Amino acid sequence: MSDDPTAEPWDLSPAPDSPAAQIADAAAALDEVIAELPGGGEQRTGQAEMAAAVHEAICDGGTLLCQAGTGVGKSLAYLVPAALAAAAGKRVVIATATLALQDQLVSKDLPLVAAGMAERFGRPVRWEVLKGRNNYLCRHRFGEHAQQHFDLAGGPASPAELARQRQLADIEQWVPRTRTGDRSELTVAPDARVWSSVSVSSTECIGAERCPQGHHCFAEEARARSARAGIVVTNQHLYCIDLFGDGYLFGPHDAVVFDEAHQLEPVVTQVAGMELTPAGFVRLAAEARAVGAGGTAADAVADVAARLASELEPLRDTRLGAITGDLASLLEAADGRVEQLASDLRRPTGDDSPDLERLRVSRLAAESLTALRMAASPPAGTVILVEGRGQLRLAPLDVGDLLASRLWGRQACVLTSATLGPHFVPRLGVPAADHTYLSVDSPFDYPSHALLYCARHLPAPTQEAYRAAATGELAALVSAVGGRTLALFTSWRALHDTADALTEQVSGIRVLRQGRDLSNTALLEALGDDPATVVCATMSFWQGVDVAGPALSLLAIDRLPFARPNEPLAAARREAAGDDAFMTVDVPKAADLLAQGVGRLIRTTTDRGVVAVLDSRLATAGYRSRLLDPLPPMRRSVDQAEAIEFLVSIRERNVC
């Protein structure tokens, strides 16, 4: 009992340092930030619940997985606790899966958080963004070599070459003005060939201590700024490179937040593995010749590229139990040839000054040797795959053990996504008894504003009659809503076949397709500019695409997004899972991707629309509940007339 006679016995205010007080701080700070939003903003119950949970995880050093439905406002729900931690002297890393979200956090969300925090605490919130080294201009490469690649006085040039020369001239004018050297500042994104001539990857970088421009290197300055910041915004790929490397980039930090955390598994799979491609050997040989090194050794490495392409061609989309026979002999020979080339690159040129370009190419050769030796002796738990256009790839079968040994328990970890079901716990190796799981529902009125329609009457996607029937179904739905459609496909062939047929079946509506008509960004703009538009797209549009308002009123999905049976990594994981592989590997992955695709439709409180799944299995298969459970609580129907009636009402509402 207090000795203060004026103290009221019913005063239950929490102690200043108690968890309840910390959570109250998070809620109050969130209020301040929301008050700074245009129009005053509106706090959502789920957002406050998530902010409190994130704040508690950061304070306690725990692990939180939070599934936050569309519209919860999860960015503010984790940025406010991160800012509170930064104000208390902690360091928090925010790792996103896309550059688009990364740029949104830095340009829009963090300034709002800073304004709200300043209002409440009177303390500035300092944040920085850190990207991969090749996103920053390299002063040395630009100053010494770019002009040689694109010499305006070099005689006649093709239109493409002239365009590159103009881009290089724009970069030359930009360099004295930029503080960061980040290519995202450029008004027009430069051609990949142009940018590669003025930048270096982390592999190629010779190090600030050797580089004559190292004392004011853009990439090193970005790292130094991030080391002084309370909040560092980066991408998952770079964070994982550092996680499985030496920890140089991010150094000690108290917490990491993974936004779009459903992407963490494939990111770790890529970073922890390696690849060998014919194009890689072609580039190494060309780079060596460009710096006057290699000679016959460079020719020998180029020969490896041709032979590797020939060896891998018949093995496309297969899993190898081991690298044997002619392929093993070729990689052994490649090791010797790359080693000889590396030796030639190290040989003195007779000049006392170091040849920094030869040193850069030496680092490329060293990377190739590392990959070759990993292929010769793969780590335990690694699968060997041949993918795409002749790419030999080694990938971990299971990322859980890798993350368990390097991530969980070392600092507070927050993972969040609109589709982050409990099944991610074992997939990511999160300790079963040492984490918190929270699911926060979307505030949107899905039952009134959205209809999930499954065309149960269509033939199965494996039947010959399916494509024509599905296209006719789509044409009827598109006509009812007058365009306003994003159609998602699981293959390019299905996309083009449907787009060709749809063009003939709908009148007064333009049908655009990804990869042929416009850039991805321009396709979305076209959908917003003209309602009488259908955009046909494939897998890259299933996630991260945001078209708010009546511009998108019909989202069509041609078939359930199961991995191809011959996709080698998925096949390896099925084999490891045994008899229950379909339900433990294929169905959860398809459910995650289906939920991401469906999430493209309703993006604001006023959006209305139909998700049309043209795959009868969603209504008939025994596993359908596993696919339906993660979806928003939309009204469901298998009646085409009901779907058309709803679409017509949307069209008429927007015409009025």
N, C-alpha and C positions, 0 to 999 in steps of 0.2 A: 504494500500500500504506500502511496506517496506521502512524504512528510509535508508537502505543500498544502496548507489548509484551504487554498483557493481552487485546488484541482477538483474537477468534477468527476465523480466516480464512474459516470457513464460515458466518459470521453474515450472512445475506442479508436482514435486516430492511430495508424500504424507507426511504429518506430521508424525514424528516417532511413535506416539502412536495411529494413526488413524486406523480404520478397514482396509483401503486399504494397509497401511504399514504392518499390521499384516498378511494379506493374502499374500503380497509379500514375507514376511519372510517365510511363509509356503512353497511357491513355490520354493524359493531359497534353503531352507533346504532340500526339497525333491530332488532338483538337486544334492546337495552334497551327499546325501545318495545313489542315483542311480549311481553316479560316482564311488562309492565304490563297486558296484556289480561286480561279475566276468565277465570279458569281457566288462566292462564299462556300461552295462545296457542301457535301452531305456525308456525315460519317455513317458507315454501315456496321451493323453489329458484328458480322463476321470479320470485318477488317480490324476492329478493335480487339476481338478475341485472338486473331492471328498475331497482331502486334504484341499483345501481352505474352503470348507463348514464345515468340522470337526473342523478346527482351529477357525472359526468364532463362532461355537456353544460352544466350550470350553471357548473362551474368553468372550462371552456374557452370558454364563450360560443357553443356550437354549437347546431345544430338537430337534434332527435331526434324521430322518429315511432315510437311504440311501440304495437303491437297486443297487448293484454293480455287473454287469455281470461277468461271469467267465473270468479271464485274465486281469481284471482292475488293479489288484495289490492292493486290498483294505487293506491288512495288513500294507503295508508301508504308505498308504494314511491316516490311523488313527494313526499309531505309530509315524510318524514325528510330527504331531501337539501335540500328547501327550508328546513327548520329549521336544518340545518347551515350553509347559506348565510347565513341570517338571523343565526345566532350569530357569523358572521364579518363582520357589518356590511353584508351585501348586502340588497337588497329584492327580493322575489319576489311576483308576482301570480298567483293561482290563479283561472282563469276557467272556470266550469262552464256547462252548457247549461240547467240547471234550478235553480229555487229549492230544490227538495227536496234535491238533492245539496249545494247551497251550505249549507243549514241543517245537514245531516248532518256536513259537514266542521267547521263551527264548534262544534256542540253535542256531537259525539262524538269524531271522529277527532283534531282538533287538541289537545284536552285530553290524550288518550293520548300523543300525540307530545311534548307539553310535559313530561309526567311522565317519560317515558323520557329525554328530553334533559337534564332537570334531574339525573337519576340519573347520567348519564354525564359531563356537562360542568359541572354546577353553574350553568348559565346559564338564565335564563328565556327562553322563546320568546314573543315578543309578536306577536299577530295581531289583525286587525280585519276586519270585513265591510263592504263598501261596495255599496249598492244604488242603483237609480235614484231620483232625487229624489222621485218621486211615491209611493215606499214610506214616506216619512217625513212625519209630520204637520207642516204649516206653521203655526207659532204665530200668524202674522199673520192668515191666513185663518180659523183657528179662533177667535181672539179677537174679530175684527171682524165676521165674517159668518156663521159657522155657525149661531148662534142665530137669526139672521133667517130662515134657510131652514127651520128646524124649531122654530118657536115653540110651546112646549107650551100656551100660553094663547091660541093663535090660533083657537079655535073648533073645531067638529066636524072630525074627520079620519078618513080611511079606515083599515082595519086595517093596510095596508101603510105608511101614513104614521105611524101610531102605533109600528109596529115600528122605523121609521127614527128616530123621536124617542127611543125607548129606547136604540138603539145610540149615538146622539149623547150621551145622558146617560152611558152607559158610558165613552165616550171622554173625556168631561169629567172623570170620576173618575180615569181612567187617566193623564191628562196630567201631573199633579203628581208622579206616582210613577215615570214612565218616565225612564230615562237616555238612551235612544236615539231615542224617538219612532217606532220601527219598527213598522208595523202588524202584523207577524208575532207581536209580543208579546201582542196581544189574544186573549183566550180564544176569542171568536167572531168570525170574519171579518165585517167590516161590509159592508153593502150598498154596491155600487159608487157609487151616487148620494151616499150619506152620506160615504164616504171622499173622493170628488172635491170635496166641499164644504169639506174641512179639509186638503187637500193641493194641491200644484201640480206640474205637469210642469216639466222643465228649460226648455221653451219659455216657459212662463208666468212663471217666476220673475223677479222684477224685480231681483234681485241683493242680496247682503247689505249692500252699502254704501248702498243706497237704502231698504231695508226697516227699519222701526222695531224689528223683532224680530231683525234680522240679527246682532246681537252674541251671541245664543244660539239660533241656528237649528239644528235637529236635523240637517238635511242637511249644513250647513257644518261642524258639529262632527264628524260622521262622516267627512267628507273630511279634516279636520285630524288626527283620530286615525289614519286610515289612512296619512297622510303620515309619521307617526312609527313605524309598525309595520314589522317585518321581513317579515311575510307579510300580504298583503291578499287576501281572498277576495271574488270578485265574480262576475258572470255575463258570458257572452260578448257579449251584446247591448250592455251598458254599456261593456265594454272596447273593442268595435269602434266605438261612437259616439265614444269618446275618441280612438281610433286615427285615425279619419278627421276628427277635429275639431282642437282646439287642444292636446290633451294635458294639460289643466288638472286632470283628476280624479286621474290616477295619477302624473303627474310622472315623473322619471327612475326607472327600475328596471332591475335586472340580469338578470332572467329572467321569463318568463311561461310558465305551464303551462296548456294547454287540455285539460281533462277533457271527455269526451264529444265529442271533436274531430271526429267524423263530422258534427256539426251546424254546424261552422264555416262551411262553404260557404253554406248557406241563410241563416245569420245575417248574413254579409257582404253577400249579395245584397239582403237587406232594408234593412240600415243604409245601404248606399251608394246606394240608390235613393230614390224618393219616391213619394207617392201623393196623389191628389186624389179626394175622395168628396163626394157630395151632403151626407152627414151632417156633414162638416167645415164646409161653408159654412152649414148650418143652425145649428150650434153657434156659429160666429163671430157670426152675426147676433143670436142670442139673448143671447150674452154682452155684445155691444155695447149692446143695449137695456137689459139688466139694470144697466148702469152709467150709464144716462141719456145715451148717445151714439148717434150714427148717424142716427136719424130715417129719412129717405127713403133714405139710403145703406145702412142696415141692411136695409131692405125690398128694395133692389136686390140685395144679396148673397143674401138668402133666395130671391129669384127665380132667381138663378144655380143654386141647389141643385135646384130643380124642373126647370129646363131641362137641367141636366147629367144628372139621372136619366133624363130622356126621351131624350137623345142616346145615352147609354151602354147603355140597355136592349137594343136590337137588336144591340149589338156584344159581348155577353157572351162570355167565353172566346175572344177573338180576339186576334191580334197585329196591330198597325197598323204599316205601313211608315213612316208619318208621320202627324202630326195635321193634317188638311186639312179643307176645306169648312166645314160648319156648326159642327163641333166646334171647329175652329181659331178661327172667328169668336166663338164663345161664350167660349172661354178668353181671347181678347183683350179682350172686353167685361168679363169677370170681373176681369181685371187692373185695369182702370180703376175698377171699382166698389169693389174691395177697397182700392185706393189712396185713393179718396175717403173710405172708411170710416176708414182709418188716419189720414187728415188730420183728420177730425172728432174722432177720439180724442185727437189731439195738441193740439187747440184748447184754450186756457186756459178754465177754468170760472169764473174771477172770484175764486176763493179762492187766497190766497197759498200754502197748503199743497199739496203734490203729491197728485193723485188716484191712489193706487197701484193701485186696481182698473182704472182706465182704462189705466194703463201696462201692467198685466198683459195686458189684452185687446189692446192695441197690439202686443204681442209675438206673439200669436196671428195677428193680421193680417199681420205681417211674415213669419211662417212660411208663410202661404198665398201671399203674393207670391213668395217664394223658389221654392215648388213650381210656381207658374204660370209663372215665367220659365224654370225648368228644362224644363218641358214645351214651352215655345215654342222653346227651343234646346237639345235634348238633347245631352249629352256624347257623344263618340265611343264606340262599343262598347256603347251603350245600346239596349235593346229596349223598345218601347212596348206595353203589354198592357192589356186590359180583363178584369178578373177579378171573380169573386164577384158580389155584388149591386151592380153598377155602380161598380166601383172602377177608376179610371184609374191605372195604375202604370208607372213607369219603373224598369228594373232593369238592372244590368250583365250582359252576356252571359257574361262570363268574369271570375271574381274573382281569378284567378291574378296578373294584372298589378297589380291594386290592392294585393294583399298583398306582392308582390315589391318594390313601391316604398315601402312603409310599415312592413313588419314584419321580414321575414327579414334576418338579419345585423346588426340594430340592437341586439339583446340576445339572450341565450340563449332558445331556444324549444323547449318540449317539448309534443308533441301525443300524446294517448293515448286509446284507446277499445278496447272489445272487438271492434269492427269497423272497423279502420283499415288496409285493404289498401294495397299499394304504389301502386295506381292513384290514391291521393289526392295523391301527389307532384306530378304535372303539374296536377291539378285545382286545387290550392291554390297553384301557382306556386312551390313549394319548389325552390331551386336544385338541379339534378340531381346536381351533383358536390360539393355542400357540405352534406350532411346524413347522418345515420345512421338506418338503419331496423332495428328490432328487433321480432321476433314472439315472444311468450312464451305458451306453451301453457297452457291451463287445467289445474289439478291434479285435476279431477274425473274419475271413472271413467265416461266417457260410454259406451263399448262395453257395459258391464255394466248401467248404470243407465238408459239411454235408448234408445229406438227411433225412428228416423225412418221413418215409413210414408207412402208415396205411393199414393193410390188410382188406380192406373194404368188400371183398368177403367172409370172414369167417363167419360161423354161430355166432349168439349172444352167449356170454359166458354162458348164462343160459341154452342153448340148449345142449342136450345129445351129439350131434355130435361135439361139439366145441373142446374138448380136443384133440381128434385124428386129427382133421383138423389143429388145431394150432400147434401141434407137427410136422406134415408134412410140414407146412409152415416154421417153424423154421429150420427143417432139410435142406430144400432147400437153405435157406439163409446161414446157417453155412457151407454147402458144397461149396457154391460160394466163400466165403471168406477164406476157409481153416482153420476154427477155429476162433481164435482171438475174442471170444465172451464172453460177460457177459450177462446172461439171468436172469432177475429179476422177481420174483413171489410174489404174494400177500398172498400165503398160503404155508405151508410145504407140504400139500398133492399134490398140483399142481406141486410143485418143484420135488417131488420124482416120481410122475407119468410121468412127461415129461422127466426127466433124464433117467428113465428106458427105455422109448420108444426111446428116442434120441440115446441112446447107440447102439441100434439095427439098427438104420436107417442111421447113418453116419459111414463111415469106415476111419480108419487111424487118427481119431480124438478122443482124450480122453475127457470124460465127467466127470467133478468133481462136487461134490455138497457140499454146506455148511453144517456143522454139522455132517458130516459123514467121508469125506475123509481126510481133512486137516484142520488146524486152519485157521481162517480168513486171517491172515497175509500170511500164506504159500499158500493159494489159489491165492492171488494176485501175489505172487512171481512166482507161477507156470504158471500163465497166461503170465507173462513177459518172463519167461525162454523158453517156448515152444509155438510157434504160433498155433500149431495144438491142441488147448485146448479150451474147453467150460467150464465156471464156472457157475453153477446154484446156485442162492442165493436168500434169502428172505429179509425181510424189513430192516435189519441192513446194507445191502449193498446199499440201495437206497440213502444214504446220507454219505458224508465224505470219500468216496472211490475215490482214485486218481490213475489211471493207464494211464500214458501219453505214446504217441507214437503208433506205429502200433500194439503193443501187444493187444490193444483193438480197433477193427475196426467195430464191430457190437454190439450194445446194444439192447437187445430184452426185451420188457415188455409184459408180458402175458395178463394182463388186467388192466383197469384203477383202481387206488388205492383208491376206495371208502371204507369208514369204513364199517365193518360188520353191518347189520341192527340190530343185537342183542347186539352190543357193548354198554354196559350200559351208559357210560358217554356221548357218542355221541347221544344215544337215549334221554337222559335227555336234552341235548342242543337242539335237534330237537323239543322236546315238548315245550321248552321255546320260540323257535323261531316262533312257530305257523305254519300257512299255507304255508309260504314261506321258510320252513326249508331246503328243498333240495337245493335251490339256495343260501341260506345264511349260511348254515352249511356244507353240504356235498360237494357241488361243489368247494367252495374255498379251503377246506382242501385237496380234491383230486388234485386240480390244483397245490397247493403248493408242494405236494409230487411228482406229476408227473414231475414238473419242476426240483426238486432235482434229481430225477432219470435220466432224460434226460441229466442233467448237468454232469453226469459221463463220457460222451463220449469225448467231445472236451476239452482238458486241456491245449494245447499249440498251438502256431500259425501254426505249421506244421501238427497237427493231422487231420485225415480225417476219415469219417465213416458214418454209417447208424444207425439211431434209428428206430427200427421196433416195432410198437405197434400192437399187435395181437388181438386188441379189436376194432371191427368195429364201436363202438359208437363214437370214436374220429372223424370219418368221416361222421357220419349220425345223431347223436343226436342233438336236438335243442339247447342244452347248450354247444356244442362243442367249440364255440368261446371263452367261459369262460375258457376252458382248454388250448386252443391253444395260447391265447394272452400272457401268461407269459413265453412261451417257446422262446428260441433263434430263430432268423430269418433264420431258415434252409429252404432250398428248400423242398417243400412238394409233395408227390406223393401217389397215391393209386394203382399204376401199379407195380406188382411184377417184371416184366421183367426189368423195369427201376432200381429197387433196386438191383437186381441181377447183372445187367451190371455194376453198380457203385461199388459193392463189388468185382467183378472180377477184375476191374481196380485197386482197392486198393491192392488186392493180387498180381497182376502182377507187380505193381510198387515196392512192397517190396521184391519180389523175385529177381527182377533186381538189 
